[in-house]
Amino acid sequence: MLSHGVIWMKRAGWLVVGLLIVFSAVACDDNTTESDPPDIVDESQLDFVPRKVTAPPVETMDTSFWAVRGQYRELEIRYQGQGGTGTGKKFLEFEIDEETLLRRPDGTLFADGDSIEITVSIDPELFVVTFGPSGLQFNPSEPAQLEFDYDEAEDEFLSVESAIDFWKQENPGDDWERQASLQLEELDEIEVVIFSFTRYGLAVGR
């Protein structure tokens, strides 16, 4: 059951538009081309994007929800409202389409109606999120989508926001791999498609 986050159904038309935008980003991202292999770097080569010390607290640092094969789900995590009451602007959005769930961590396929509990853990200072269960695989034709709104990032990173990339780490201690992403600088948003569960974060390479 979802704790603090928000899940609701969304119109199919809006979702199709969102998918087309993200898939276009994968094909046309300015930082990654089809002929170039993804950047894989040690964590020491990355400067992870922190939230401002004046940023409102995120409404929840750990939450979970049930994803169901055959049903669309969206998780939205927001900042707390002014004075610590209510909800403020968006921090993170995560989407799973009807056909996104593919294989469980043990490799077995999902059938329509099958469900699995997804956990989400937010770093207390950085734009970094860890998803579980580890090993969950998504349909490459309809992957999951993750978006960060980073307008509460420290000013030194906002001043070089075109250098911000999405990075993933499969297991603690592993190298980080840069992901093709769509960045909307005028909205301070960056989006990425997800094919399996792991750790994702915003960072600038050194």
C-alpha atoms as an extended CHARMM CRD file, in Angstrom:
* protein
*
       206  EXT
         1         1  MET       CA              0.0000000000        0.0000000000        0.0000000000  PROA      1               0.0000000000
         2         2  LEU       CA              1.2920000000        3.4480000000       -0.8870000000  PROA      2               0.0000000000
         3         3  SER       CA              2.6910000000        5.4910000000        2.0040000000  PROA      3               0.0000000000
         4         4  HSD       CA              2.6710000000        9.3050000000        1.5730000000  PROA      4               0.0000000000
         5         5  GLY       CA              3.2360000000        9.1670000000       -2.2020000000  PROA      5               0.0000000000
         6         6  VAL       CA              0.3710000000        9.4730000000       -4.6800000000  PROA      6               0.0000000000
         7         7  ILE       CA             -0.8510000000        6.8560000000       -7.1670000000  PROA      7               0.0000000000
         8         8  TRP       CA             -3.6330000000        7.4120000000       -9.6660000000  PROA      8               0.0000000000
         9         9  MET       CA             -4.7920000000        6.4240000000      -13.1310000000  PROA      9               0.0000000000
        10        10  LYS       CA             -3.9710000000        8.7820000000      -16.0210000000  PROA      10              0.0000000000
        11        11  ARG       CA             -5.5090000000        9.1640000000      -19.4500000000  PROA      11              0.0000000000
        12        12  ALA       CA             -3.9350000000        6.9880000000      -22.1280000000  PROA      12              0.0000000000
        13        13  GLY       CA             -3.5060000000        9.8720000000      -24.5590000000  PROA      13              0.0000000000
        14        14  TRP       CA             -1.2880000000       11.8520000000      -22.2000000000  PROA      14              0.0000000000
        15        15  LEU       CA              0.8020000000        8.7510000000      -21.5170000000  PROA      15              0.0000000000
        16        16  VAL       CA              1.3810000000        8.1080000000      -25.2230000000  PROA      16              0.0000000000
        17        17  VAL       CA              2.6470000000       11.6690000000      -25.6510000000  PROA      17              0.0000000000
        18        18  GLY       CA              4.9770000000       11.2360000000      -22.6990000000  PROA      18              0.0000000000
        19        19  LEU       CA              6.3490000000        7.9820000000      -24.0550000000  PROA      19              0.0000000000
        20        20  LEU       CA              7.0130000000        9.5100000000      -27.4600000000  PROA      20              0.0000000000
        21        21  ILE       CA              8.9200000000       12.3820000000      -25.8530000000  PROA      21              0.0000000000
        22        22  VAL       CA             11.0750000000       10.0720000000      -23.7690000000  PROA      22              0.0000000000
        23        23  PHE       CA             11.7910000000        7.6520000000      -26.5940000000  PROA      23              0.0000000000
        24        24  SER       CA             12.8060000000       10.6020000000      -28.7730000000  PROA      24              0.0000000000
        25        25  ALA       CA             15.2290000000       11.6010000000      -26.0560000000  PROA      25              0.0000000000
        26        26  VAL       CA             16.8170000000        8.1730000000      -26.0750000000  PROA      26              0.0000000000
        27        27  ALA       CA             17.3820000000        8.4230000000      -29.8230000000  PROA      27              0.0000000000
        28        28  CYS       CA             18.3980000000       12.0900000000      -29.9790000000  PROA      28              0.0000000000
        29        29  ASP       CA             20.0430000000       12.9760000000      -26.6870000000  PROA      29              0.0000000000
        30        30  ASP       CA             22.7540000000       15.5830000000      -27.2900000000  PROA      30              0.0000000000
        31        31  ASN       CA             25.1590000000       13.9070000000      -24.8590000000  PROA      31              0.0000000000
        32        32  THR       CA             24.9290000000       10.3430000000      -26.1800000000  PROA      32              0.0000000000
        33        33  THR       CA             24.8550000000        9.0450000000      -29.7600000000  PROA      33              0.0000000000
        34        34  GLU       CA             24.2210000000        5.5720000000      -31.1210000000  PROA      34              0.0000000000
        35        35  SER       CA             27.8820000000        5.2380000000      -32.1080000000  PROA      35              0.0000000000
        36        36  ASP       CA             29.1810000000        6.1870000000      -28.6620000000  PROA      36              0.0000000000
        37        37  PRO       CA             29.1600000000        3.6500000000      -25.8200000000  PROA      37              0.0000000000
        38        38  PRO       CA             27.6030000000        4.8060000000      -22.5340000000  PROA      38              0.0000000000
        39        39  ASP       CA             29.9850000000        6.4740000000      -20.1120000000  PROA      39              0.0000000000
        40        40  ILE       CA             30.8570000000        4.1770000000      -17.2150000000  PROA      40              0.0000000000
        41        41  VAL       CA             32.7520000000        5.8490000000      -14.4080000000  PROA      41              0.0000000000
        42        42  ASP       CA             33.8260000000        5.3490000000      -10.8210000000  PROA      42              0.0000000000
        43        43  GLU       CA             31.7470000000        7.2400000000       -8.2520000000  PROA      43              0.0000000000
        44        44  SER       CA             34.7510000000        9.4520000000       -7.4750000000  PROA      44              0.0000000000
        45        45  GLN       CA             34.4330000000       10.9260000000      -10.9960000000  PROA      45              0.0000000000
        46        46  LEU       CA             30.9340000000       12.2680000000      -10.3780000000  PROA      46              0.0000000000
        47        47  ASP       CA             29.6190000000       15.2910000000       -8.5120000000  PROA      47              0.0000000000
        48        48  PHE       CA             26.0950000000       14.3690000000       -7.4410000000  PROA      48              0.0000000000
        49        49  VAL       CA             23.5120000000       17.1270000000       -7.4530000000  PROA      49              0.0000000000
        50        50  PRO       CA             22.4410000000       18.1460000000       -3.9320000000  PROA      50              0.0000000000
        51        51  ARG       CA             19.2390000000       19.8800000000       -2.9030000000  PROA      51              0.0000000000
        52        52  LYS       CA             19.5270000000       23.3630000000       -1.4740000000  PROA      52              0.0000000000
        53        53  VAL       CA             19.8100000000       23.5860000000        2.2940000000  PROA      53              0.0000000000
        54        54  THR       CA             16.8090000000       25.9130000000        2.0720000000  PROA      54              0.0000000000
        55        55  ALA       CA             14.7530000000       23.4240000000        0.0440000000  PROA      55              0.0000000000
        56        56  PRO       CA             11.5450000000       22.2050000000        1.7080000000  PROA      56              0.0000000000
        57        57  PRO       CA             11.7290000000       18.6470000000        3.0870000000  PROA      57              0.0000000000
        58        58  VAL       CA             10.6130000000       15.8990000000        0.7250000000  PROA      58              0.0000000000
        59        59  GLU       CA              7.2510000000       14.5830000000        1.9500000000  PROA      59              0.0000000000
        60        60  THR       CA              8.5620000000       11.0270000000        2.3310000000  PROA      60              0.0000000000
        61        61  MET       CA             12.0090000000        9.4500000000        2.1600000000  PROA      61              0.0000000000
        62        62  ASP       CA             10.7790000000        5.8440000000        1.8980000000  PROA      62              0.0000000000
        63        63  THR       CA              7.5650000000        4.6050000000        0.3470000000  PROA      63              0.0000000000
        64        64  SER       CA              6.1200000000        1.6100000000       -1.5060000000  PROA      64              0.0000000000
        65        65  PHE       CA              3.2290000000        0.6990000000       -3.7850000000  PROA      65              0.0000000000
        66        66  TRP       CA              1.8550000000       -2.2770000000       -5.6950000000  PROA      66              0.0000000000
        67        67  ALA       CA              2.3670000000       -2.4190000000       -9.4520000000  PROA      67              0.0000000000
        68        68  VAL       CA             -0.0180000000       -4.6380000000      -11.4300000000  PROA      68              0.0000000000
        69        69  ARG       CA              0.5290000000       -6.0950000000      -14.8900000000  PROA      69              0.0000000000
        70        70  GLY       CA             -2.2430000000       -4.7020000000      -17.1000000000  PROA      70              0.0000000000
        71        71  GLN       CA             -2.7390000000       -1.4960000000      -15.1000000000  PROA      71              0.0000000000
        72        72  TYR       CA             -1.1400000000        1.9380000000      -15.3700000000  PROA      72              0.0000000000
        73        73  ARG       CA              0.3690000000        3.3220000000      -12.1600000000  PROA      73              0.0000000000
        74        74  GLU       CA              2.0330000000        6.6030000000      -11.2860000000  PROA      74              0.0000000000
        75        75  LEU       CA              3.9150000000        7.5210000000       -8.1340000000  PROA      75              0.0000000000
        76        76  GLU       CA              4.4570000000       11.2120000000       -7.4020000000  PROA      76              0.0000000000
        77        77  ILE       CA              6.5500000000       12.4280000000       -4.4930000000  PROA      77              0.0000000000
        78        78  ARG       CA              6.3880000000       16.1100000000       -3.6220000000  PROA      78              0.0000000000
        79        79  TYR       CA              8.0400000000       18.5300000000       -1.2760000000  PROA      79              0.0000000000
        80        80  GLN       CA              6.2170000000       19.5000000000        1.8920000000  PROA      80              0.0000000000
        81        81  GLY       CA              4.1300000000       22.6360000000        1.6990000000  PROA      81              0.0000000000
        82        82  GLN       CA              5.0140000000       25.9620000000        3.2280000000  PROA      82              0.0000000000
        83        83  GLY       CA              5.3970000000       25.7310000000        6.9680000000  PROA      83              0.0000000000
        84        84  GLY       CA              5.5550000000       21.9370000000        6.7920000000  PROA      84              0.0000000000
        85        85  THR       CA              1.8300000000       21.5470000000        6.1110000000  PROA      85              0.0000000000
        86        86  GLY       CA              0.1610000000       20.1760000000        2.9890000000  PROA      86              0.0000000000
        87        87  THR       CA              2.0750000000       19.4230000000       -0.1930000000  PROA      87              0.0000000000
        88        88  GLY       CA              4.3180000000       21.6360000000       -2.2900000000  PROA      88              0.0000000000
        89        89  LYS       CA              5.8300000000       21.3210000000       -5.7510000000  PROA      89              0.0000000000
        90        90  LYS       CA              6.8300000000       18.0600000000       -7.3910000000  PROA      90              0.0000000000
        91        91  PHE       CA             10.1470000000       16.3900000000       -6.6080000000  PROA      91              0.0000000000
        92        92  LEU       CA              9.9070000000       13.0300000000       -8.4100000000  PROA      92              0.0000000000
        93        93  GLU       CA              7.5160000000       11.2140000000      -10.7340000000  PROA      93              0.0000000000
        94        94  PHE       CA              7.6660000000        7.5090000000      -11.6290000000  PROA      94              0.0000000000
        95        95  GLU       CA              5.3730000000        5.8220000000      -14.1750000000  PROA      95              0.0000000000
        96        96  ILE       CA              4.6040000000        2.2110000000      -15.0510000000  PROA      96              0.0000000000
        97        97  ASP       CA              2.4360000000        1.4320000000      -18.0930000000  PROA      97              0.0000000000
        98        98  GLU       CA              0.0230000000       -1.4810000000      -18.4980000000  PROA      98              0.0000000000
        99        99  GLU       CA              2.6170000000       -3.7010000000      -20.2160000000  PROA      99              0.0000000000
       100       100  THR       CA              5.7260000000       -2.4980000000      -18.3570000000  PROA      100             0.0000000000
       101       101  LEU       CA              6.1300000000       -5.3550000000      -15.8790000000  PROA      101             0.0000000000
       102       102  LEU       CA              8.0700000000       -8.1530000000      -17.6200000000  PROA      102             0.0000000000
       103       103  ARG       CA             10.0560000000      -10.4260000000      -15.2750000000  PROA      103             0.0000000000
       104       104  ARG       CA             10.2990000000      -10.8520000000      -11.5180000000  PROA      104             0.0000000000
       105       105  PRO       CA             13.7420000000      -10.9010000000       -9.8730000000  PROA      105             0.0000000000
       106       106  ASP       CA             13.7050000000      -14.7170000000      -10.1250000000  PROA      106             0.0000000000
       107       107  GLY       CA             13.2350000000      -14.4710000000      -13.9110000000  PROA      107             0.0000000000
       108       108  THR       CA              9.6110000000      -15.5980000000      -14.1180000000  PROA      108             0.0000000000
       109       109  LEU       CA              7.2910000000      -13.6920000000      -16.4420000000  PROA      109             0.0000000000
       110       110  PHE       CA              4.3790000000      -11.5670000000      -15.2580000000  PROA      110             0.0000000000
       111       111  ALA       CA              0.8800000000      -12.4610000000      -16.4470000000  PROA      111             0.0000000000
       112       112  ASP       CA             -1.9840000000       -9.9590000000      -16.5620000000  PROA      112             0.0000000000
       113       113  GLY       CA             -3.2130000000       -9.3180000000      -13.0520000000  PROA      113             0.0000000000
       114       114  ASP       CA              0.0600000000      -10.3280000000      -11.3760000000  PROA      114             0.0000000000
       115       115  SER       CA              1.3800000000       -7.7530000000       -8.9210000000  PROA      115             0.0000000000
       116       116  ILE       CA              4.5920000000       -6.8700000000       -7.1200000000  PROA      116             0.0000000000
       117       117  GLU       CA              5.4280000000       -4.4020000000       -4.3600000000  PROA      117             0.0000000000
       118       118  ILE       CA              7.8270000000       -1.6680000000       -5.4300000000  PROA      118             0.0000000000
       119       119  THR       CA              9.9000000000        0.1990000000       -2.8560000000  PROA      119             0.0000000000
       120       120  VAL       CA             11.3530000000        3.6790000000       -3.2800000000  PROA      120             0.0000000000
       121       121  SER       CA             14.0730000000        5.1950000000       -1.0900000000  PROA      121             0.0000000000
       122       122  ILE       CA             15.1660000000        8.8550000000       -1.4290000000  PROA      122             0.0000000000
       123       123  ASP       CA             18.6370000000       10.0820000000       -0.4930000000  PROA      123             0.0000000000
       124       124  PRO       CA             18.3320000000       12.6570000000        2.3350000000  PROA      124             0.0000000000
       125       125  GLU       CA             20.4640000000       15.2750000000        0.5240000000  PROA      125             0.0000000000
       126       126  LEU       CA             20.9780000000       14.3160000000       -3.1290000000  PROA      126             0.0000000000
       127       127  PHE       CA             18.8290000000       13.8050000000       -6.2120000000  PROA      127             0.0000000000
       128       128  VAL       CA             19.3580000000       10.0400000000       -5.8930000000  PROA      128             0.0000000000
       129       129  VAL       CA             16.6870000000        7.3500000000       -5.6040000000  PROA      129             0.0000000000
       130       130  THR       CA             16.9620000000        3.5960000000       -5.0010000000  PROA      130             0.0000000000
       131       131  PHE       CA             14.2430000000        1.2430000000       -6.2900000000  PROA      131             0.0000000000
       132       132  GLY       CA             13.4210000000       -2.2890000000       -5.2370000000  PROA      132             0.0000000000
       133       133  PRO       CA             13.1510000000       -5.1530000000       -5.5880000000  PROA      133             0.0000000000
       134       134  SER       CA             16.5480000000       -5.4800000000       -7.2160000000  PROA      134             0.0000000000
       135       135  GLY       CA             16.4210000000       -7.5220000000      -10.4170000000  PROA      135             0.0000000000
       136       136  LEU       CA             12.8890000000       -6.5240000000      -11.4590000000  PROA      136             0.0000000000
       137       137  GLN       CA             12.8540000000       -6.2380000000      -15.2710000000  PROA      137             0.0000000000
       138       138  PHE       CA             10.6580000000       -4.0630000000      -17.4680000000  PROA      138             0.0000000000
       139       139  ASN       CA              9.4060000000       -4.4890000000      -21.0180000000  PROA      139             0.0000000000
       140       140  PRO       CA             11.9190000000       -2.7850000000      -23.3630000000  PROA      140             0.0000000000
       141       141  SER       CA              8.9960000000       -1.7730000000      -25.6030000000  PROA      141             0.0000000000
       142       142  GLU       CA              7.1870000000       -0.0540000000      -22.6940000000  PROA      142             0.0000000000
       143       143  PRO       CA              9.7870000000        0.7090000000      -20.0230000000  PROA      143             0.0000000000
       144       144  ALA       CA              9.1460000000        2.5740000000      -16.8100000000  PROA      144             0.0000000000
       145       145  GLN       CA              9.8000000000        6.3270000000      -16.7120000000  PROA      145             0.0000000000
       146       146  LEU       CA             11.4340000000        8.4550000000      -14.0440000000  PROA      146             0.0000000000
       147       147  GLU       CA             11.4710000000       12.2510000000      -13.8060000000  PROA      147             0.0000000000
       148       148  PHE       CA             13.2430000000       14.5800000000      -11.3970000000  PROA      148             0.0000000000
       149       149  ASP       CA             12.2780000000       18.2370000000      -10.9920000000  PROA      149             0.0000000000
       150       150  TYR       CA             15.5740000000       19.8000000000       -9.9670000000  PROA      150             0.0000000000
       151       151  ASP       CA             14.6970000000       23.4710000000       -9.4640000000  PROA      151             0.0000000000
       152       152  GLU       CA             15.6290000000       23.0220000000       -5.7790000000  PROA      152             0.0000000000
       153       153  ALA       CA             19.1800000000       21.9830000000       -6.7280000000  PROA      153             0.0000000000
       154       154  GLU       CA             22.1040000000       23.9790000000       -5.3700000000  PROA      154             0.0000000000
       155       155  ASP       CA             22.7310000000       27.1170000000       -7.4310000000  PROA      155             0.0000000000
       156       156  GLU       CA             26.2020000000       26.0110000000       -8.5710000000  PROA      156             0.0000000000
       157       157  PHE       CA             24.5910000000       23.0720000000      -10.3890000000  PROA      157             0.0000000000
       158       158  LEU       CA             21.7130000000       25.1060000000      -11.8000000000  PROA      158             0.0000000000
       159       159  SER       CA             24.2910000000       27.4120000000      -13.3590000000  PROA      159             0.0000000000
       160       160  VAL       CA             25.6620000000       24.4550000000      -15.3620000000  PROA      160             0.0000000000
       161       161  GLU       CA             22.4430000000       22.4810000000      -15.7180000000  PROA      161             0.0000000000
       162       162  SER       CA             23.2000000000       21.4230000000      -19.3040000000  PROA      162             0.0000000000
       163       163  ALA       CA             26.0130000000       19.2870000000      -17.8310000000  PROA      163             0.0000000000
       164       164  ILE       CA             23.6250000000       17.3730000000      -15.5310000000  PROA      164             0.0000000000
       165       165  ASP       CA             23.0410000000       13.7580000000      -16.5750000000  PROA      165             0.0000000000
       166       166  PHE       CA             21.0520000000       10.7990000000      -15.2880000000  PROA      166             0.0000000000
       167       167  TRP       CA             23.3060000000        8.0170000000      -13.9900000000  PROA      167             0.0000000000
       168       168  LYS       CA             22.5510000000        4.5150000000      -12.7390000000  PROA      168             0.0000000000
       169       169  GLN       CA             24.3680000000        2.1050000000      -10.4150000000  PROA      169             0.0000000000
       170       170  GLU       CA             23.3520000000       -1.5560000000      -10.5040000000  PROA      170             0.0000000000
       171       171  ASN       CA             24.7180000000       -2.5420000000       -7.0820000000  PROA      171             0.0000000000
       172       172  PRO       CA             26.3290000000       -0.6480000000       -4.1840000000  PROA      172             0.0000000000
       173       173  GLY       CA             30.0110000000       -0.1290000000       -4.9450000000  PROA      173             0.0000000000
       174       174  ASP       CA             29.6010000000       -0.6210000000       -8.7190000000  PROA      174             0.0000000000
       175       175  ASP       CA             30.5970000000        1.9800000000      -11.2810000000  PROA      175             0.0000000000
       176       176  TRP       CA             27.9540000000        4.4140000000      -12.5040000000  PROA      176             0.0000000000
       177       177  GLU       CA             26.6370000000        4.3790000000      -16.0860000000  PROA      177             0.0000000000
       178       178  ARG       CA             25.3340000000        7.4820000000      -17.8460000000  PROA      178             0.0000000000
       179       179  GLN       CA             21.7970000000        7.1730000000      -19.2620000000  PROA      179             0.0000000000
       180       180  ALA       CA             20.2970000000        8.7800000000      -22.3440000000  PROA      180             0.0000000000
       181       181  SER       CA             17.7830000000       11.3130000000      -21.0560000000  PROA      181             0.0000000000
       182       182  LEU       CA             15.4850000000       14.1820000000      -21.9900000000  PROA      182             0.0000000000
       183       183  GLN       CA             16.2340000000       17.4840000000      -20.2480000000  PROA      183             0.0000000000
       184       184  LEU       CA             13.7670000000       20.3700000000      -20.2850000000  PROA      184             0.0000000000
       185       185  GLU       CA             15.8840000000       23.2010000000      -18.9160000000  PROA      185             0.0000000000
       186       186  GLU       CA             13.0920000000       25.7750000000      -19.0500000000  PROA      186             0.0000000000
       187       187  LEU       CA             11.1150000000       23.5640000000      -16.6370000000  PROA      187             0.0000000000
       188       188  ASP       CA             14.1140000000       22.2940000000      -14.6150000000  PROA      188             0.0000000000
       189       189  GLU       CA             13.0680000000       18.7160000000      -15.4460000000  PROA      189             0.0000000000
       190       190  ILE       CA             15.0120000000       15.6800000000      -16.6060000000  PROA      190             0.0000000000
       191       191  GLU       CA             13.4660000000       12.3470000000      -17.6320000000  PROA      191             0.0000000000
       192       192  VAL       CA             14.8250000000        8.8620000000      -18.2630000000  PROA      192             0.0000000000
       193       193  VAL       CA             13.4050000000        5.4670000000      -19.2470000000  PROA      193             0.0000000000
       194       194  ILE       CA             14.1090000000        2.5480000000      -16.9170000000  PROA      194             0.0000000000
       195       195  PHE       CA             14.5230000000       -1.0840000000      -17.9560000000  PROA      195             0.0000000000
       196       196  SER       CA             15.3970000000       -2.6500000000      -14.5840000000  PROA      196             0.0000000000
       197       197  PHE       CA             15.5880000000       -1.7440000000      -10.9380000000  PROA      197             0.0000000000
       198       198  THR       CA             18.6680000000       -0.2360000000       -9.4500000000  PROA      198             0.0000000000
       199       199  ARG       CA             19.8780000000        3.1480000000       -8.1510000000  PROA      199             0.0000000000
       200       200  TYR       CA             19.4910000000        6.3460000000      -10.1780000000  PROA      200             0.0000000000
       201       201  GLY       CA             20.8210000000        9.8470000000       -9.5930000000  PROA      201             0.0000000000
       202       202  LEU       CA             21.6200000000       13.2150000000      -11.1180000000  PROA      202             0.0000000000
       203       203  ALA       CA             25.2950000000       14.0920000000      -11.3670000000  PROA      203             0.0000000000
       204       204  VAL       CA             27.8740000000       16.0680000000      -13.3160000000  PROA      204             0.0000000000
       205       205  GLY       CA             30.9150000000       14.2010000000      -14.6070000000  PROA      205             0.0000000000
       206       206  ARG       CA             34.3470000000       15.5890000000      -13.7720000000  PROA      206             0.0000000000
